[in-house]
Amino acid sequence: MMVAVVVMVMVVVVMVVVVLVVVVVVVVVVVVVVVVVVVV
């Protein structure tokens, strides 16, 4: 039973980390595009 709970928690943590990474990547891309547009 405890193993299932631990696995579920780990899956949730991994999903949260993936979402955070995606958000960071999107923000970085947007910033880069804005900088390029402003500079050019």
MDAnalysis code that builds the backbone (N, CA, C; Angstrom):
import MDAnalysis as mda
import numpy as np

u = mda.Universe.empty(120, n_residues=40, atom_resindex=np.repeat(np.arange(40), 3), trajectory=True)
u.add_TopologyAttr("name", ["N", "CA", "C"] * 40)
u.add_TopologyAttr("resid", np.arange(1, 41))
u.add_TopologyAttr("resname", ["MET", "MET", "VAL", "ALA", "VAL", "VAL", "VAL", "MET", "VAL", "MET", "VAL", "VAL", "VAL", "VAL", "MET", "VAL", "VAL", "VAL", "VAL", "LEU", "VAL", "VAL", "VAL", "VAL", "VAL", "VAL", "VAL", "VAL", "VAL", "VAL", "VAL", "VAL", "VAL", "VAL", "VAL", "VAL", "VAL", "VAL", "VAL", "VAL"])
u.atoms.positions = np.array([
    [0.843, -1.208, 0.000],
    [0.000, 0.000, 0.000],
    [0.871, 1.248, 0.000],
    [1.846, 1.272, 0.922],
    [2.742, 2.438, 1.002],
    [3.527, 2.632, -0.290],
    [3.891, 1.519, -0.914],
    [4.655, 1.606, -2.170],
    [3.837, 2.327, -3.232],
    [2.552, 2.009, -3.307],
    [1.673, 2.654, -4.296],
    [1.595, 4.153, -4.036],
    [1.481, 4.531, -2.764],
    [1.415, 5.954, -2.407],
    [2.701, 6.659, -2.806],
    [3.834, 6.040, -2.499],
    [5.142, 6.623, -2.840],
    [5.265, 6.791, -4.353],
    [4.853, 5.779, -5.114],
    [4.920, 5.842, -6.577],
    [4.038, 6.973, -7.098],
    [2.828, 7.096, -6.542],
    [1.909, 8.166, -6.971],
    [2.519, 9.539, -6.696],
    [3.097, 9.689, -5.505],
    [3.724, 10.961, -5.133],
    [4.872, 11.271, -6.086],
    [5.691, 10.269, -6.389],
    [6.818, 10.470, -7.304],
    [6.326, 10.883, -8.692],
    [5.259, 10.240, -9.160],
    [4.693, 10.576, -10.475],
    [4.211, 12.023, -10.488],
    [3.528, 12.426, -9.416],
    [3.030, 13.805, -9.328],
    [4.197, 14.786, -9.327],
    [5.238, 14.487, -8.550],
    [6.419, 15.357, -8.483],
    [7.062, 15.487, -9.857],
    [7.220, 14.370, -10.550],
    [7.817, 14.387, -11.892],
    [6.975, 15.234, -12.840],
    [5.641, 15.084, -12.768],
    [4.758, 15.869, -13.638],
    [4.898, 17.362, -13.362],
    [4.958, 17.706, -12.073],
    [5.112, 19.118, -11.690],
    [6.435, 19.665, -12.213],
    [7.501, 18.896, -12.068],
    [8.822, 19.328, -12.548],
    [8.790, 19.531, -14.062],
    [8.173, 18.596, -14.780],
    [8.078, 18.710, -16.242],
    [7.318, 19.967, -16.635],
    [6.196, 20.224, -15.940],
    [5.403, 21.426, -16.238],
    [6.232, 22.685, -15.982],
    [6.961, 22.711, -14.873],
    [7.798, 23.872, -14.550],
    [8.868, 24.090, -15.617],
    [9.501, 23.002, -16.047],
    [10.536, 23.097, -17.082],
    [9.939, 23.652, -18.378],
    [8.768, 23.152, -18.758],
    [8.107, 23.633, -19.977],
    [7.803, 25.124, -19.858],
    [7.298, 25.539, -18.708],
    [6.980, 26.957, -18.487],
    [8.244, 27.805, -18.602],
    [9.326, 27.359, -17.983],
    [10.590, 28.102, -18.045],
    [11.074, 28.220, -19.484],
    [11.012, 27.122, -20.230],
    [11.447, 27.126, -21.630],
    [10.608, 28.109, -22.447],
    [9.292, 28.073, -22.239],
    [8.399, 28.977, -22.975],
    [8.733, 30.431, -22.648],
    [8.935, 30.731, -21.367],
    [9.270, 32.095, -20.952],
    [10.583, 32.543, -21.590],
    [11.586, 31.684, -21.574],
    [12.884, 32.014, -22.166],
    [12.732, 32.282, -23.663],
    [11.984, 31.436, -24.352],
    [11.768, 31.616, -25.795],
    [11.069, 32.948, -26.064],
    [10.037, 33.247, -25.288],
    [9.306, 34.499, -25.472],
    [10.235, 35.694, -25.242],
    [11.029, 35.646, -24.188],
    [11.963, 36.737, -23.889],
    [12.961, 36.911, -25.035],
    [13.501, 35.806, -25.525],
    [14.473, 35.866, -26.621],
    [13.821, 36.478, -27.862],
    [12.611, 36.038, -28.182],
    [11.910, 36.570, -29.356],
    [11.667, 38.074, -29.197],
    [11.229, 38.489, -28.035],
    [10.973, 39.907, -27.783],
    [12.268, 40.711, -27.919],
    [13.345, 40.215, -27.350],
    [14.641, 40.910, -27.430],
    [15.081, 41.024, -28.884],
    [14.969, 39.932, -29.628],
    [15.366, 39.937, -31.038],
    [14.521, 40.950, -31.816],
    [13.221, 40.952, -31.585],
    [12.329, 41.876, -32.288],
    [12.691, 43.326, -31.937],
    [12.936, 43.583, -30.664],
    [13.262, 44.947, -30.226],
    [14.606, 45.386, -30.817],
    [15.585, 44.487, -30.780],
    [16.928, 44.818, -31.275],
    [16.906, 45.001, -32.791],
    [16.223, 44.104, -33.488],
    [16.159, 44.163, -34.945],
    [15.124, 45.214, -35.346],
])
